Amino acid sequence: MARRSNARQAKIALRKAALAEDLKPVRAGLPGGQYKPLTDADVEQIDATVYRILEQIGFADANEHCIETCVTAGAVYGEDQRLRFPRAVIEDTLDKCMRDVTLHAQDPKHDLQLSGSKVHFSTAGAAVMIADTENNEYRESTAQDLYDLARIADSCEHIHMFQRTNVIRDIADNRLMDINTAYNALMGTTKHIGSSWTEAHHLEDTLKLLHLVAGGEDKWRERPFMSISCCHVVPPLKFTEEALGCIRVAVEGGMPVLLLSAGQSGATAPPCLAGAVAQAWAECLGGLVYVNAIKPGAPAILGTWPFVSDLRTGAMSGGSPEQALLSAACAQMGNVYGLPTGTACGMTDSKFPDFQGGAERAYTLASAATAGANIVYESAGMYASLLGVCPESLVMDNDVLGAAMRITRGIEVNEETLGFDVIKDVCLGNKGHYLGAGQTLSVMQTEYIYPELGDRLSPNEWAEQGKPVLLDKAIARKREILNGHFPAHISDEVDRQIRAQFDIHLPREAFGRDA
């Protein structure tokens, strides 16, 4: 027993040894695209429908600046006050838009390259509640929660960027909420950050804060480390005035834009999945025309996020298999268009981490990842179809994301991996197994990924260790992070400059600094 235990501990130590980034079994930006829920004929029909929607139906409620810039680019503003986009306008936009987008991080090692079918995982959501597993309740989310969630995500290897997870409910003023949302996320992680703003002038104020963090406007424009998540449309096919204003400020201010269409099939998007995909792509391409009419080649991500309605009740169902199919199909169309694409998968209808939550998260986000979505948003921590976010779930979901990325990476087939000589040596040398083979030892870290929290103990070992429960382990890990991980990438000097200009609600003591 002692020898087996020592051998097992030695293997665990070997697995935990640090690997060079290029040797890890998974890493950010591995290519997907293997899963294609749409046939070539399906793609052609959806593409044709997208153009018909843009040419014949168009958008209501465009503001004056959007109408003026898009008409200059060739769009048509009709007597019915709808803005329509002829095929030539879309094709011209596709010719001049940015196809390879870099989402910069405060720490360059976390930069994300969005091109082709490279896959990344991000948080996201606008949860108004925290799924508090320790007290078995839902409560309103706070500024402290957002900072804490950013710190946890900063510690999770397979969460590649942090998009705002929750609405700060303890700040009533929308301007202060928007500014403090950006600040708390910035203080909590060195990864790229996504956020939202309720009004354009709130974003203008936040850009001044970002210039302070970057060390000047010129340095911010060189490496913009925050992007805007902008619901520029209210489906079906209505622009929103405030969102269009935010797009203009973001583009002119050098901030990458996530153009977000979030129709709900059967409610604000067609009930049939093919129609929901077509509407989502039409809505995002309309936004892309506006972005490039403001500034050709401005960085933009096509956020096709069609959601699913439970048609029995009308409620959103983020954990449904239809959600997996919708997101995967949108990702496939993104690869066809060759555009940076984000979609939403991984949220669950469950209320707390349980079998339902894990299953729904895994099958939805794995579908989007293997289809080649550049960013899978809402991939960790989201419950009750985005109404709640669970802090300890982030560390559990980190294992799920790593496994999904391993599936996305697939199987490499070559002379070495086929291992004929190894098979021959084991079989003809009467060894009977591959446990001691040199190849087995050499690939145990590079070919295989191991869970950080997941339980692979035998029943006896599990009992010997006190029958650990996964959620308890996640709570302990969460506490460890929150008690000890205080990113210090923003200096005291810069922080004091920010506080001198903006009303920051998070006390400096919250991140281990003197008042």
C-alpha positions, 0 to 999 in steps of 0.5 A, a space after each residue: 500500500 505504501 509503495 502504491 501511495 508513493 508511486 501515485 504521489 510521484 505521478 501527481 507531482 510529475 503531472 503538476 510540474 510546469 510545462 512550457 505553453 506550447 507543450 500544454 495539452 490545451 491553451 487559448 486559441 486552439 482551432 475548432 471547426 470540426 463540428 458542422 451542424 449545417 451542410 454546405 447547402 444549408 449554409 448557402 440557404 442561410 446566407 441567401 436569407 441573411 442578404 434578403 433580410 438586409 435588403 428587403 426588411 432592414 432595420 427600424 429606429 436608426 438614429 440620425 448619425 447611423 442613417 447618415 453614415 450608412 446611407 453615405 456607404 450605400 444603404 437605403 433609408 426608406 419612406 417607412 423609416 427603415 434602413 436597408 442594406 443592399 448586397 453591394 454594401 455588405 460585400 464592400 463592408 466585408 472587403 474592408 472590415 478587420 478580420 483578424 482582431 487582437 483583444 489585448 490584455 493588461 498583461 500581454 501574455 493573455 492577449 487573444 488572437 481572434 482569427 479563423 476558427 481559433 477558440 477562446 472561453 470567456 465569462 459574460 452575463 448581466 446577472 442581478 443575483 449571486 447564487 450563494 451556495 454556502 447559504 443556499 440562497 440567491 441574493 442581489 449582486 454587489 460591487 464587491 462580488 464583481 471584483 471577487 469574480 474577476 479575481 477568481 477568473 484571473 486565477 482560472 487557466 481556461 477562462 481566457 477573458 473576463 466579461 462583466 458577469 453581474 450587475 452592480 446592484 448596490 450602486 443606483 446611479 447608472 453612470 457610477 454603476 458603469 464606471 465602477 463596473 469597469 474599475 472593479 473588473 480592471 482591478 480584479 484581472 490582468 486578462 482582457 475585459 468586456 463590459 457594457 455601458 447604459 449611455 454613451 457619455 458614461 463610456 466617454 467618462 470611462 475612456 478617460 479612466 482607461 487612459 489613466 490605467 494605460 498611461 495615456 490615450 496614445 498607449 490605450 489606442 495601441 493596446 485597448 484592453 477593454 471592449 464594449 459588449 453592445 446590444 445594438 439591436 432589439 430583435 427583431 431588427 430594431 436599432 437602439 439609439 443609446 447603443 448606437 451612440 455607444 458604438 460611435 464613442 467606442 469606435 472613435 475611441 479605439 475600443 473593440 466592439 462586440 456587436 450583440 444580437 440576442 434574439 430569443 427563438 419563438 419570442 424575438 427571433 423565429 421559432 425555427 432554428 435556421 431562421 433564428 441563425 439567419 436573423 442573428 447574422 443579418 442583425 450583426 452584419 447590419 451593425 458591422 456596416 455601421 462600425 465600418 462606416 464610422 471607421 473602416 477596419 475598426 475592430 469588431 466581433 460579430 456576437 450572434 447570440 440567439 437564445 432559446 425559449 421554452 415554448 411551453 412557458 416562454 421562459 428562456 432556456 439557456 441549457 437546452 440542446 437547441 442552444 447548443 445547435 444555434 450557437 454552433 451553427 452561428 459559429 459555423 457561419 462565422 467561419 464561412 464569412 471569415 469574421 471574428 465571431 462570438 456566441 453564448 453557450 455554457 449557461 444553465 437553467 439549473 439554480 446551483 452547481 448540480 448534475 443538470 448544471 454540469 451537463 447543460 454547461 458541458 454539452 452546450 459549450 463543447 458544441 460551440 467550441 468544436 464548431 470554431 467560435 472565436 469566443 464562447 461567452 457565458 461559458 462559466 458560472 452562469 445559472 438560472 438562465 443568466 439571472 444568477 452567477 455562482 463564484 465557486 462554479 468558476 473554479 469547477 467550470 475551469 475543469 469543464 472548459 479545459 476538457 472542452 478545449 481538449 475535445 476541440 484540439 482533437 487527435 493528431 495522427 502521424 507516424 509517432 502518435 500511431 506508435 507502431 514501434 511501441 505496439 511492436 515492442 510491447 507485444 513482441 517483447 512480452 511486456 503486456 502493457 504500455 505503462 512503462 513505455 517511454 512514450 507513455 511517460 513522455 506524453 502523459 502531460 502533453 497528450 492528456 489533461 487532468 482536472 484540478 478539482 474533479 474526482 478520479 479517486 478509487 472508492 477506497 482512496 475516496 473513503 480514506 480522504 474523508 469522502 470529499 464533495 466537489 462543491 466543498 472543494 470548490 468553496 475551499 478553493 474560492 476562499 483560498 483565491 479571495 483570501 490571497 489573490 489581489 492583483 497589483 498590476 495597477 499601481 497605487 499612484 494610478 489608483 489614487 489618480 483614478 479615485 481623485 477623478 471618479 467616485 469609486 465605491 470599492 474601498 482600497 482595503 478590499 484589495 489589500 491596500 492602505 486607505 
